[in-house]
């Protein structure tokens, strides 16, 4: 086998050839990032591969074309790293229409240089499939091809597989540091129109490093709710990793989740996660994307114990509910005294998105022995209560009060299912920060009267 020497541009961004050439096989044209993005035209819609697969080399090249372009719409779920295109000086050239608001575009969205589409993660692929949001171009970040010419979408299959299927033109950033993952993320290199080579390291996040004592206490409370043989879904952040650190006493846990981080790897190595009792994909850890450190990326590379599947399947409530004792762990920005959960905005300020929270909260509730859990610290960094009489004006309700079962803070566990509004309010007051319980009780009395003062 020898390195490809056909269809190459003279400008290669200083990188060596990473695409192997096999006798009789012609690969798509390999060009520089600058040349690749020349296909983009004003007014087009461009999908961006997300999370740890954010195609930074292509995005930087696109930013350099800003003066030539106008009203290019960028579609993404969640991206990582600095996004130059989101800066104010590019507002006339690029418009960010986001399906989930990540940190690097939050300012742009809230200052009007883009907007947010509220949608369940499980339904995003339909936007592309049904032509509701037709894609002109998809920017992907893939592994090099194997001997069959097959590449992998790596650690971010989620909605990228659907984007690759329905986009009119595919530009792929190919990278030997992108793990080859098993599952739905296989893409034939002949589906790609243009290739750009890079060997950049993937972005890394370590939630354990920013874990607080409050997170650890919450993790222990949740761990006490988890039975042997349960199937886990974890949202993003330090609390899910805190839960995982507290589960070493459990046996034969399963994983069916939209995403996971490093904490899952430790439990697999210790034999705590075996996926033995799952009804769907028994023996395999199921996810749609993963985000963590280099150790995680190395562990999932060509590892048949993992199945990276499309989000419309992973987050389908009909699939989730078939697994036994599904425990869904998700976070909130604030929750009102009736149990309404705001998880995507601070008032009218768009902070994140709906994501997969409702997909899994409902799926867990319908699972035999399932437990849907909302977990959060009791107060903000400024000491304000996250358990409030009313959600802030303009706040979005991601999970309705009818869907909420368990709410966990560092002060305990509130079980709301089957309780009336007054009972719910007292349950939530009980796990609020002590500094705020008196004022919350006054709000409860004002709203519901003083006839009942405790939960029976």
Buried (B, 14 or more C-beta within 10 A) or exposed (E): EEEBEEBBBEEBBEBEBBBBBBEEBEBBBBBBBBBBBBBBEEEBBBBBBBBBBBBBBBBBBBBEBBEEBEEBBBBBBBBBBEBBBBBEEBBEBBBBBBBBBBEBBBEBBBEEBBBBBEBBBBBBBBBBEEEEBEBBBBBBBBBBBBEEBBBBBBBBBBBBBBBBBBBEBBBBBBBEBBBBBBBBBBBEBEBBBBBBBBEBEBBBBBBBEEBEEBBBBBBBBBBEBBBEBBBBBBBBBBBBBBBBBBBEEBBBBBBBBBBBBBBBBBBBEEEBBBBEBBBBBEEBBBBBBBBBBEEBBEBBBEBEBBBBBBBBBBBBBEBBBBBBBBBBBBBBBBBBBBBBBBBBBBBEBBBBBBBBBBBBBBBBBBBEEBBBBBBBBBBEEEEEBBBBBEBBEEBBBBBBBEBBBBBBBBBBBBBBBEBEBBBBBBBBBBBBBEEBBEEBBEBBBEBBEEEEEEBE
